[in-house]
Amino acid sequence: MTEFRTSAPSAADATSGASLLERLFKLSERNTNVRQELVAGLTTFLTMAYIIFVNPNVMAAAGMDQGAVFTATCVAAAVGCLIMGLYANYPFALAPGMGLNAFFSYVVVGEMGYSWQVALGAVFISGVVFLLLSIFKVRQWIIDSIPMSLRQALAAGVGLFLAIIALKSAGIVTASPATLVTLGDLTSSDAALAALSFFLIAALAHRRMLGAVMIGILVVTGIALLMGKVQFAGLVSAPPSMAPTFLQLDIAGAFNVGMISVIFAFLFVDLFDTAGTLLSAADRAKLLDDKGQLPGMGRALMADSSASAVGSLIGSSTTTTYVESTAGIAAGGRTGLTAVVCGALFLLAMFFSPLVGMVPACATAGALMYVAVLMTSGLSAIDWDDITEAAPAVIAAVMMPLSFSIANGIALGFIAYAVIKALSGRGRDVSISVYALAALFTAKFIFF
């Protein structure tokens, strides 16, 4: 009778595995090792895992199945991280982006009245356009031609838009027929728990607590559970099916004149946010060349745009590179192995859907408010001594929350920039592309 024996992996097997990782990710070339990359991947995951709690809540407001969105969020993040890690070999992690998910649900679907299927179609189209811009190397020309002040204002405006969404969902700000908005009932449990979530997250972030946002969400969820506001549903289960959202996008419906500004919004926010995040994170990791550029940035941008297109197919809003990647970089992440580890952890997170289902909106409102604070910091980089730069930036940033539309804020910012520069006798400072976009947006407001 033949005897079969099992044994632990040999030293040769371990060496072979390490050699494979070395060839794939060039670990020694970037002064790192497998253990360092594993720790970095875990660190990045813990800092951005809050998206698996927040995104299903936000997308559910568009009428999407919350369980399907949860699974799609994890899969989209995993796919994005794997493409970034294996194709671009950079330690940048991706997941459905904050801001655009709220724009998707509350504006495109809620205010404009489009179906979530059409909105997903717009996300797909913007991802494909972004991919084509990256392939044909047009994206750098676009980035360079858009004024820095408008780029900073765009991120800040998205932050302010997130802030009003967070305050509204928590009941801290409510509608008023006399003043449009007014202070809500601060003594309500939802308002109090949302405030506690935000205060806790901000305090933990200041103390550099790993996973501060996720901890804040879980603590407030625990309090809500004790108060009877949510019911315990378990911790682990099989991942919810993606069938309700898988391949449900309506691409043909997105080819609508009224959707042009929406596609522009998805594209521009993703393009500038990704480019800015990649450069700042790469600088932290000392990956930039002598000219301050990221070698192979085209690959990183293609990974980001591909992830957005794939995410829309399975039922997720725009997938983008996360600034939280810098946490993993600070922990020593230097190669794509960091991103691959992070992606694997997102796949593992799919089995914790009962926990995610218990998280109340008031807990995620605090996280939204915290992200809003981070995004508005870009206003500090604007040249406030130059009114022709500052005025359009403020218009773009302020009009996003006040018009309840990222697309309107972008459009009005471009129009204001072109007109103010021209009237100030500084028309030559404006690129052709800005004039063209300003004209396009003006026509959109007049005729559509």
C-alpha positions as CSV (number, residue, x, y, z in Angstrom):
1,M,0.0,0.0,0.0
2,T,1.4,3.4,-0.9
3,E,1.9,5.7,2.0
4,F,1.3,9.4,1.4
5,R,3.0,11.9,3.7
6,T,2.4,15.6,4.1
7,S,5.2,17.9,5.2
8,A,5.7,21.6,5.8
9,P,7.0,23.7,2.9
10,S,10.7,23.3,2.6
11,A,13.3,26.1,2.8
12,A,13.7,25.7,-1.0
13,D,9.9,26.2,-1.5
14,A,10.1,29.4,0.6
15,T,13.1,30.6,-1.3
16,S,11.4,29.9,-4.6
17,G,8.3,31.9,-3.5
18,A,10.5,34.8,-2.4
19,S,12.3,34.6,-5.7
20,L,9.0,34.8,-7.6
21,L,7.9,37.8,-5.7
22,E,11.3,39.4,-6.2
23,R,11.0,39.0,-10.0
24,L,7.4,40.2,-10.1
25,F,7.8,43.3,-7.9
26,K,11.5,44.1,-7.9
27,L,11.6,44.2,-4.1
28,S,15.4,44.6,-3.6
29,E,15.5,47.3,-6.3
30,R,13.1,49.4,-4.2
31,N,14.8,48.7,-0.9
32,T,12.0,46.6,0.6
33,N,11.1,43.0,1.4
34,V,8.1,40.7,1.6
35,R,7.4,41.3,5.3
36,Q,7.6,45.0,4.9
37,E,5.2,44.9,2.0
38,L,2.7,42.7,3.9
39,V,2.6,45.1,6.8
40,A,2.2,48.1,4.4
41,G,-0.7,46.4,2.6
42,L,-2.5,45.7,5.9
43,T,-1.9,49.3,7.0
44,T,-3.3,50.7,3.8
45,F,-6.4,48.4,4.1
46,L,-7.1,49.4,7.7
47,T,-7.0,53.1,6.8
48,M,-9.4,52.8,3.8
49,A,-11.6,49.9,4.8
50,Y,-14.3,52.4,5.9
51,I,-15.4,52.6,2.3
52,I,-17.0,49.1,2.6
53,F,-19.3,50.6,5.4
54,V,-19.9,53.9,3.7
55,N,-20.4,53.1,0.0
56,P,-23.3,50.6,0.4
57,N,-25.2,53.2,2.5
58,V,-24.6,56.0,0.0
59,M,-25.4,53.9,-3.1
60,A,-28.6,52.5,-1.5
61,A,-30.0,56.0,-1.6
62,A,-30.0,55.5,-5.4
63,G,-32.3,52.5,-5.0
64,M,-29.5,50.0,-5.5
65,D,-29.4,46.7,-3.5
66,Q,-27.2,47.3,-0.5
67,G,-25.8,43.8,-0.3
68,A,-24.9,43.7,-3.9
69,V,-23.2,47.1,-3.7
70,F,-21.3,45.9,-0.6
71,T,-19.9,42.9,-2.6
72,A,-19.3,45.1,-5.7
73,T,-17.4,47.6,-3.5
74,C,-15.1,44.9,-2.2
75,V,-14.6,43.3,-5.7
76,A,-14.0,46.7,-7.4
77,A,-11.4,47.6,-4.8
78,A,-9.7,44.3,-5.1
79,V,-9.7,44.5,-8.9
80,G,-8.3,48.0,-8.8
81,C,-5.6,47.1,-6.3
82,L,-4.6,44.0,-8.3
83,I,-4.3,45.9,-11.6
84,M,-2.3,48.6,-9.9
85,G,0.0,46.1,-8.2
86,L,0.5,43.6,-10.9
87,Y,0.5,45.9,-14.0
88,A,1.9,49.2,-12.7
89,N,3.9,47.7,-9.7
90,Y,3.1,50.7,-7.4
91,P,1.9,50.6,-3.7
92,F,-1.2,52.6,-4.4
93,A,-4.6,51.1,-3.4
94,L,-7.9,51.8,-5.1
95,A,-11.6,51.6,-4.2
96,P,-14.9,53.4,-5.1
97,G,-14.2,57.1,-4.5
98,M,-15.9,59.3,-1.9
99,G,-17.7,62.3,-3.3
100,L,-18.5,60.8,-6.7
101,N,-20.6,58.1,-5.0
102,A,-22.6,60.8,-3.3
103,F,-22.9,62.7,-6.6
104,F,-24.0,59.5,-8.3
105,S,-26.8,58.8,-5.7
106,Y,-28.1,62.2,-4.6
107,V,-27.7,64.2,-7.8
108,V,-27.6,62.1,-10.9
109,V,-30.3,59.7,-9.6
110,G,-32.0,61.7,-6.8
111,E,-32.1,65.3,-8.3
112,M,-31.7,64.7,-12.1
113,G,-34.0,61.7,-12.1
114,Y,-31.9,59.3,-14.1
115,S,-32.0,55.6,-13.2
116,W,-29.0,54.1,-11.4
117,Q,-28.5,51.9,-14.4
118,V,-27.9,55.0,-16.6
119,A,-25.7,56.5,-13.9
120,L,-23.5,53.3,-14.0
121,G,-23.4,53.7,-17.8
122,A,-22.0,57.2,-17.3
123,V,-19.4,55.9,-15.0
124,F,-18.4,53.3,-17.6
125,I,-18.1,55.8,-20.4
126,S,-16.0,58.2,-18.2
127,G,-13.7,55.2,-17.3
128,V,-13.3,54.3,-21.0
129,V,-12.6,57.9,-21.9
130,F,-10.0,58.1,-19.1
131,L,-8.4,54.9,-20.3
132,L,-8.2,56.3,-23.9
133,L,-6.7,59.5,-22.7
134,S,-4.1,57.5,-20.8
135,I,-3.3,55.2,-23.7
136,F,-2.9,58.1,-26.2
137,K,-1.0,60.2,-23.6
138,V,-3.5,63.1,-23.8
139,R,-4.1,63.1,-20.1
140,Q,-0.9,65.1,-19.3
141,W,-1.9,67.8,-21.8
142,I,-5.3,68.1,-20.1
143,I,-3.8,68.2,-16.6
144,D,-1.3,70.8,-17.6
145,S,-3.8,73.0,-19.4
146,I,-6.3,73.2,-16.5
147,P,-5.3,76.0,-14.0
148,M,-4.0,74.8,-10.6
149,S,-6.5,76.9,-8.8
150,L,-9.4,75.2,-10.5
151,R,-7.9,71.8,-9.8
152,Q,-7.6,72.6,-6.1
153,A,-11.1,74.1,-6.0
154,L,-12.5,71.0,-7.6
155,A,-11.3,68.8,-4.8
156,A,-12.3,71.3,-2.1
157,G,-15.8,71.6,-3.7
158,V,-16.3,67.9,-3.6
159,G,-15.4,68.0,0.1
160,L,-17.9,70.7,0.8
161,F,-20.5,68.7,-1.2
162,L,-19.8,65.7,1.0
163,A,-20.1,67.9,4.1
164,I,-23.6,69.0,3.2
165,I,-24.6,65.4,2.4
166,A,-23.2,64.3,5.8
167,L,-25.0,67.1,7.8
168,K,-28.2,66.5,5.9
169,S,-28.3,62.8,6.4
170,A,-27.6,63.2,10.2
171,G,-30.4,65.8,10.5
172,I,-27.9,68.4,11.7
173,V,-28.9,70.6,8.7
174,T,-32.5,70.7,7.4
175,A,-34.5,72.5,4.8
176,S,-36.1,75.8,5.6
177,P,-38.7,77.7,3.5
178,A,-37.3,81.0,4.9
179,T,-33.6,80.5,4.7
180,L,-33.2,77.5,2.4
181,V,-31.2,75.6,5.1
182,T,-31.3,75.8,8.9
183,L,-30.0,74.0,12.0
184,G,-31.8,70.8,12.7
185,D,-32.6,69.2,16.0
186,L,-29.2,68.6,17.7
187,T,-30.8,66.7,20.6
188,S,-31.9,63.9,18.3
189,S,-30.1,60.6,18.6
190,D,-29.0,60.6,15.0
191,A,-27.5,64.0,15.2
192,A,-25.7,63.2,18.5
193,L,-24.3,59.9,17.2
194,A,-23.2,61.5,13.9
195,A,-21.4,64.2,15.9
196,L,-19.8,61.6,18.1
197,S,-18.6,59.7,15.1
198,F,-16.9,62.7,13.6
199,F,-15.4,63.9,16.9
200,L,-14.0,60.4,17.6
201,I,-12.6,60.0,14.1
202,A,-10.9,63.4,14.2
203,A,-9.4,62.8,17.6
204,L,-8.1,59.3,16.7
205,A,-6.7,60.6,13.4
206,H,-4.8,63.3,15.3
207,R,-3.4,60.6,17.5
208,R,-2.4,58.8,14.3
209,M,-4.5,55.8,15.3
210,L,-4.4,53.1,12.6
211,G,-7.9,52.7,11.1
212,A,-9.3,55.8,12.8
213,V,-12.2,56.1,10.5
214,M,-13.2,52.4,10.8
215,I,-12.9,52.5,14.6
216,G,-15.1,55.6,14.8
217,I,-17.8,53.9,12.6
218,L,-17.7,50.7,14.6
219,V,-17.8,52.4,18.0
220,V,-20.9,54.4,17.1
221,T,-22.5,51.3,15.5
222,G,-21.9,49.6,18.9
223,I,-23.6,52.4,20.7
224,A,-26.5,52.4,18.2
225,L,-26.8,48.6,18.9
226,L,-27.0,49.2,22.6
227,M,-29.7,51.9,22.1
228,G,-31.8,49.5,20.0
229,K,-31.4,51.6,16.8
230,V,-30.0,48.6,14.9
231,Q,-30.3,44.9,15.3
232,F,-27.4,42.4,15.7
233,A,-27.3,40.3,12.5
234,G,-24.1,38.3,13.0
235,L,-20.6,39.0,11.9
236,V,-19.7,36.5,9.2
237,S,-21.6,35.0,6.2
238,A,-21.3,34.2,2.6
239,P,-20.9,37.3,0.4
240,P,-24.2,38.8,-0.9
241,S,-24.9,38.1,-4.5
242,M,-24.0,40.8,-7.1
243,A,-26.8,39.7,-9.4
244,P,-29.0,42.7,-8.7
245,T,-26.3,45.1,-10.0
246,F,-24.0,42.9,-12.2
247,L,-24.0,44.0,-15.8
248,Q,-27.1,46.1,-15.1
249,L,-25.6,49.4,-16.5
250,D,-27.4,51.2,-19.3
251,I,-24.7,52.6,-21.6
252,A,-27.1,53.6,-24.3
253,G,-29.1,55.6,-21.9
254,A,-26.0,57.5,-20.8
255,F,-25.5,58.8,-24.3
256,N,-27.9,61.6,-23.6
257,V,-27.2,65.3,-24.0
258,G,-28.2,66.0,-20.4
259,M,-25.6,63.4,-19.2
260,I,-22.6,65.2,-20.9
261,S,-21.9,67.3,-17.8
262,V,-22.3,64.3,-15.6
263,I,-19.7,62.3,-17.6
264,F,-17.4,65.4,-17.5
265,A,-17.8,65.5,-13.7
266,F,-17.0,61.8,-13.3
267,L,-14.0,62.1,-15.6
268,F,-12.5,65.4,-14.3
269,V,-12.8,64.6,-10.7
270,D,-11.3,61.1,-11.2
271,L,-8.5,62.5,-13.5
272,F,-7.3,65.3,-11.3
273,D,-7.9,63.5,-8.0
274,T,-6.0,60.4,-9.2
275,A,-3.1,62.5,-10.7
276,G,-2.7,64.5,-7.6
277,T,-2.9,61.5,-5.3
278,L,-0.4,59.5,-7.4
279,L,2.2,62.3,-7.3
280,S,1.8,63.1,-3.6
281,A,1.9,59.4,-2.6
282,A,4.9,58.8,-5.0
283,D,6.7,61.7,-3.5
284,R,6.2,60.3,0.0
285,A,7.6,56.9,-1.3
286,K,10.5,58.7,-3.0
287,L,9.5,57.2,-6.4
288,L,9.6,60.4,-8.4
289,D,12.4,61.1,-10.8
290,D,14.7,64.2,-11.0
291,K,11.9,66.1,-12.9
292,G,9.3,65.4,-10.2
293,Q,7.5,62.9,-12.5
294,L,6.4,59.4,-11.7
295,P,8.0,56.9,-14.1
296,G,5.4,54.7,-15.6
297,M,2.6,57.1,-14.5
298,G,0.7,56.1,-17.6
299,R,0.4,52.6,-16.3
300,A,-0.9,53.8,-13.0
301,L,-3.5,56.0,-14.7
302,M,-4.5,53.1,-16.9
303,A,-4.9,50.9,-13.9
304,D,-7.2,53.5,-12.3
305,S,-9.3,54.1,-15.4
306,S,-9.6,50.3,-16.0
307,A,-10.8,49.8,-12.5
308,S,-13.5,52.4,-12.9
309,A,-14.8,50.7,-16.1
310,V,-14.8,47.3,-14.4
311,G,-16.4,48.6,-11.3
312,S,-19.3,50.0,-13.2
313,L,-19.9,46.6,-14.8
314,I,-20.4,45.0,-11.4
315,G,-22.4,47.8,-9.8
316,S,-20.0,50.3,-8.3
317,S,-19.4,54.0,-8.7
318,T,-16.1,55.5,-9.9
319,T,-13.1,53.6,-8.6
320,T,-10.1,55.8,-7.8
321,T,-6.7,55.8,-6.2
322,Y,-6.9,56.5,-2.4
323,V,-4.7,59.1,-0.6
324,E,-4.8,56.6,2.3
325,S,-2.2,54.7,0.3
326,T,0.3,57.1,2.0
327,A,-0.3,55.3,5.3
328,G,1.0,52.0,3.8
329,I,3.9,53.9,2.1
330,A,4.8,55.3,5.5
331,A,4.8,51.7,6.8
332,G,7.4,50.8,4.2
333,G,5.3,49.9,1.1
334,R,7.3,50.5,-2.1
335,T,6.0,48.0,-4.7
336,G,2.9,46.6,-6.1
337,L,2.9,43.8,-3.5
338,T,1.5,46.3,-1.1
339,A,-1.5,46.9,-3.4
340,V,-1.9,43.2,-4.0
341,V,-2.1,42.5,-0.3
342,C,-4.6,45.3,0.2
343,G,-6.7,43.9,-2.7
344,A,-6.7,40.4,-1.1
345,L,-7.9,41.8,2.2
346,F,-10.8,43.5,0.4
347,L,-11.8,40.1,-1.0
348,L,-11.6,38.7,2.6
349,A,-13.8,41.5,3.8
350,M,-16.7,40.2,1.6
351,F,-17.4,37.6,4.3
352,F,-18.3,40.3,6.9
353,S,-21.5,41.6,5.3
354,P,-23.7,41.2,8.4
355,L,-21.5,43.6,10.3
356,V,-21.6,46.1,7.4
357,G,-25.4,45.8,7.3
358,M,-25.7,46.9,10.9
359,V,-23.9,50.2,10.4
360,P,-26.4,53.1,10.6
361,A,-26.3,56.2,8.5
362,C,-25.4,58.4,11.5
363,A,-22.2,56.4,11.9
364,T,-21.1,56.9,8.3
365,A,-22.1,60.6,8.4
366,G,-19.2,61.2,10.7
367,A,-16.9,59.5,8.2
368,L,-18.2,61.6,5.4
369,M,-17.7,64.7,7.4
370,Y,-14.1,63.7,8.1
371,V,-13.3,63.0,4.5
372,A,-14.8,66.4,3.7
373,V,-12.3,68.1,6.0
374,L,-9.4,66.4,4.3
375,M,-10.6,67.4,0.8
376,T,-11.2,71.0,1.6
377,S,-7.5,71.4,2.6
378,G,-6.7,72.1,-1.1
379,L,-8.0,75.6,-0.7
380,S,-4.8,76.6,1.1
381,A,-2.8,76.1,-2.1
382,I,-4.8,78.8,-4.0
383,D,-3.1,82.2,-4.6
384,W,-5.5,84.4,-2.6
385,D,-3.5,87.5,-3.7
386,D,-4.6,87.0,-7.3
387,I,-8.3,87.6,-7.4
388,T,-8.5,86.3,-11.0
389,E,-7.4,82.9,-9.6
390,A,-9.2,83.1,-6.3
391,A,-12.6,84.2,-7.4
392,P,-13.2,81.4,-10.0
393,A,-11.9,78.9,-7.4
394,V,-14.3,80.0,-4.8
395,I,-17.2,79.9,-7.3
396,A,-16.4,76.4,-8.3
397,A,-16.0,75.2,-4.7
398,V,-19.0,77.0,-3.2
399,M,-21.4,76.2,-6.1
400,M,-21.0,72.4,-5.7
401,P,-22.8,72.2,-2.3
402,L,-25.1,75.2,-3.0
403,S,-26.3,73.9,-6.3
404,F,-26.1,70.3,-5.0
405,S,-24.1,69.3,-8.0
406,I,-20.4,68.6,-8.6
407,A,-21.1,69.0,-12.4
408,N,-22.6,72.5,-11.9
409,G,-19.7,73.6,-9.7
410,I,-17.1,72.5,-12.3
411,A,-19.0,74.2,-15.2
412,L,-19.5,77.5,-13.3
413,G,-15.8,77.5,-12.2
414,F,-14.6,77.1,-15.8
415,I,-17.0,79.8,-17.1
416,A,-15.9,82.2,-14.3
417,Y,-12.3,81.6,-14.9
418,A,-12.5,82.3,-18.7
419,V,-14.7,85.4,-18.3
420,I,-12.8,87.0,-15.4
421,K,-9.4,86.5,-17.0
422,A,-10.7,87.9,-20.3
423,L,-12.2,91.0,-18.7
424,S,-9.1,91.6,-16.6
425,G,-6.9,91.8,-19.7
426,R,-5.3,88.5,-18.9
427,G,-7.0,86.4,-21.6
428,R,-3.7,85.1,-22.9
429,D,-3.2,83.3,-19.5
430,V,-6.1,81.0,-20.3
431,S,-5.5,77.9,-22.4
432,I,-7.6,77.1,-25.4
433,S,-9.0,74.0,-23.7
434,V,-10.4,76.1,-20.8
435,Y,-12.0,78.5,-23.3
436,A,-13.5,75.6,-25.2
437,L,-14.9,74.0,-22.0
438,A,-16.3,77.3,-20.8
439,A,-18.1,77.7,-24.1
440,L,-19.4,74.2,-24.0
441,F,-20.7,74.6,-20.4
442,T,-22.3,77.9,-21.3
443,A,-24.1,76.3,-24.2
444,K,-25.2,73.5,-21.9
445,F,-26.8,76.0,-19.5
446,I,-28.5,78.0,-22.2
447,F,-29.8,75.2,-24.5
448,F,-30.2,72.2,-22.2
